[in-house]
Amino acid sequence: MNSKTFVVCVFVVLSFVSFSSAGILYVTVQDMGVGSGSQINGAGDISGVSVDPSSAPYFNMLTPFRTTSSGVRLDLSPDLFGNNYSAPDDSLSAYPSALDDHGTMWGHAYQSRLPYDIGTWKYSDADGFSIFSTDYSVTGTNSNGDRLSGWSKNLITGRDQPLLIQPGIGVTIFPQLKGDTHAQAISRNGQFLAGDDLRGSAAQGFMIDLNTNAMTVFTFNGFTTFVRGVNDFGNIVGDTFPAGGMAYFRDAVTGVITVLPHFTYGPRHEIVGSGATGISNDGIIVGWDVHPDDTRSDYLTSEAVMWRNGREYVLKDIDNIFKFDGAVAINNNNQILANGRDASGQNHVLVLTLTTSTPEPSSILLLGIGAIGAFFLHRRSRKS
């Protein structure tokens, strides 16, 4: 190998390192069909609605679906409660909000014509659909489905109050804070309840350790702070709004809130906003960010992103079929639920798996250094 060839090899290695340090991770995609996804459980089952909300009329036929452990999609009938909601002006919105590891779902249903609040529904393969409650809303579940997060209206104050719902046991009401206080999520082990307290356009987050019922209230520097997810260690993610919205991570041990780093796009390197939607027990965080499109100054585009070890990665389809709009959930096996669009612009529900063939930048750098070292050793052995 002459010196010119050596320079080319070094250039190729360093170019590869530079590309990977740009924070792009390629993923394999399982397409679960047209619609919009909402949850993914520990078995890899997902739930969502079978109509793309962006193209459907308000509260018009958003009917739930669930996948089985074998990957078969079950599109559930809009005739949920023995009534026919097939007419366009009398249809049903039934967006799922919780999915346990047994495939049981909970959600809230509205009749679109009024709209009329039907109540919280429950679905299981054994029992089908039923009205679960007309008194409160369910927002999340632990793995077993025996602890649910939710909220209800306090009839005295007129404000919403956070709940722990234990089917067959009862409902625990936690204190209201300054405004409408919603329990938005519960950890999969059922220990931590998390949510936010909304007062007009302002909000603060809170966490409750259900072993002690102790409540911790927090904000990021006093800014509006929303909670989106909590893992089994009590680590919380969400978004805060000092300016346009920024994804954050709250450490359960230290209580420190860290704004998650942003990837920079194109020549303008601008981010309009970002949000974190879920966190696994391995500390992998998923979500979205929004930035100006590099081809149109008046157009915004969104990306599905992942944060790992303090660094943001943009997720890309390894087969280049779908453009991801955002990651909405992650389970503790680090399977990611995302929504994305095909070439025609139709929304699909997608399960993403990180490819083991995509090395980390540090691994690539070590590989490059090793290759350079091997080259020099080879030259020395030839000279000797």
Phi, psi and omega in degrees: 000125179273175184294329180293317178297321179299317179299318179298317180297316179298319179299317180297315180299312182293326176296320179296319178297316181298319181296314183292326180289352175289349174084040177250129175239130178268140184232153170274151190235132168252115183276119180261013174100180184287139178147202180221126183274155181231317181222158170224132183261185184293338179272356183088004173288151180231161173228162180178197176242148189273359175241137178294114183302332182290340182249355183267148173299158182304124181056035184249104171057046171271089187260141187284157169223163174216149174258152177269174181296338178271003177090005180281133181269131177251105174275116190271145187296141174291347178279070192287319191236036178082010178243154181264114181249031188280337181292139183302330182267005182221039187267183191233138169252124183219073185280126179285141182239351181209145181213118179269179185284355175264358180091006177282136182241152171230154177190184181240142184239140177228140168273128194285335190295325187273313347288151184245127181281110181278322179130183177278130180250162176226142176227133169223156180297328183285321189248353182071211182270147173206159173281120183274320179196145169252006184256338184210164178253143177258132182245343182190169180215155169280184185297322187271349180079013180257001172222121184238144171266153179182194180202159177216166179275127173280117187289342180275311182274338183079004180253161181279147182231145183281149184227149159250121184251124178241098184306131181084351180245305179155188183237130175257125179262127178258162186298141168287151176260234185270341183219219175280113188256113185246130167280113188263340186203157174223143181292157184293336175274357175078013183269327188242131175250134183222152180187197180219160183245111188260125177232095185065238179266000181258155179206152172230151180268162174211158173223141177239124172276111187286351173286331182238348186063018177283133180253132175245128180253141184209157167217166172266105178053031178082001181278163174303127187226118179254146177257134179240334183198157178215140178259185187289351177261359181086009175285136188241144173231159179177211178220148180233153191236065167285330179193099174081346180101127179221137177290144179222163174231131176248121180282127184291330184281311184269338185077004182283134176258127181243127173287128185285146184293156181250138169286149177253136186246131168059194186289337185267341175052048183248145171235127177276320180187164177210161178208143175258133186249341182195159179217134178270172178291341175279357180085010176281126184249139178236161179173219187210159162217159184237136181212161177296141175289136183288345181262343180221118185291339183261013188235133177257147176227152182244158182226149167276131184228163178221140175246131178215131180054041176077016182227144180264141176233136172272130182270132181230144176290122182295335178264359176058038178263320185244146171253118185281133178268336180173151173263130188253342182195160175216142176259181184280359168265006179063030167276136187248131174263128182223160170248140182208172184237144176275187185297334180274354180092005181279139184280133178236152174267128190228137172255123186253138176235129179294134181279130180288347181277354179266103183284157174290155178305321180296324179293321180293321180296317178297321178298318180294317179296320179298319180295319179294318179298319179297325179297314180295321177297321179297320180293320180295319181294327179290322179292323181286000000 
